[in-house]
Amino acid sequence: MIHTHNGVIARETKKELLTLKDMTEVGQLTLIVDRVYPMSDAAQAHGRVETEQRTGAIVLAITEQEQGDQST
């Protein structure tokens, strides 16, 4: 995990993501979400990240049906 003057960056290992989850649950970390996009709008979400117009994280919402589709 990397601590910066702007916050914390996880390398997305399971251990680091669980640490971020725990920090969030006890109020040690505040998440800032710019927008939530459905998976069908992934290209639009990527475009939002690329333009650097966002003020927080971009989240892709994955439905249970989409999770099932990925396993096939």
C-alpha positions in Angstrom: 0.0 0.0 0.0 1.3 3.5 -0.9 0.5 6.5 1.3 0.6 9.8 -0.5 -0.2 13.4 0.5 -3.4 12.9 -1.5 -4.4 9.6 0.2 -3.8 5.9 0.0 -3.3 3.9 -3.2 -3.7 0.1 -3.1 -1.9 -2.1 -5.6 -5.1 -4.2 -5.6 -3.8 -7.3 -3.9 -6.4 -9.1 -1.8 -4.6 -8.1 1.4 -4.4 -4.4 0.6 -8.1 -4.3 -0.6 -9.2 -5.9 2.6 -7.1 -3.4 4.6 -8.9 -0.5 2.7 -12.2 -2.1 3.4 -11.5 -2.3 7.1 -10.2 1.3 7.1 -13.4 2.4 5.4 -15.6 0.5 7.9 -14.1 2.2 10.9 -14.0 5.7 9.4 -10.3 6.0 8.8 -10.8 6.3 5.1 -13.4 8.3 3.1 -14.2 7.2 -0.4 -15.0 9.8 -3.0 -17.0 8.5 -5.9 -17.4 10.7 -9.0 -19.9 8.4 -10.9 -21.2 4.9 -11.0 -21.7 3.4 -14.4 -23.4 0.1 -15.4 -21.0 -2.4 -17.0 -22.8 -1.7 -20.4 -21.3 1.8 -20.2 -17.7 0.7 -19.5 -16.4 2.6 -22.5 -18.0 5.8 -21.4 -16.6 5.3 -17.9 -13.1 4.7 -19.3 -13.5 7.9 -21.3 -14.3 9.8 -18.2 -11.2 8.5 -16.5 -9.0 9.4 -19.6 -10.2 13.0 -19.7 -9.3 13.5 -16.1 -12.5 15.5 -15.5 -13.5 13.3 -12.5 -13.4 14.4 -8.9 -13.2 10.9 -7.4 -13.3 7.2 -8.3 -15.2 5.9 -11.3 -17.2 2.7 -10.3 -18.4 0.0 -12.6 -21.5 -1.7 -11.2 -21.6 -5.4 -11.9 -24.9 -7.2 -11.6 -25.3 -10.7 -10.5 -26.3 -11.7 -14.0 -23.1 -10.1 -15.4 -21.0 -12.0 -12.8 -22.6 -15.2 -14.0 -21.9 -14.3 -17.6 -18.2 -13.9 -16.9 -17.8 -17.4 -15.6 -18.8 -19.0 -18.9 
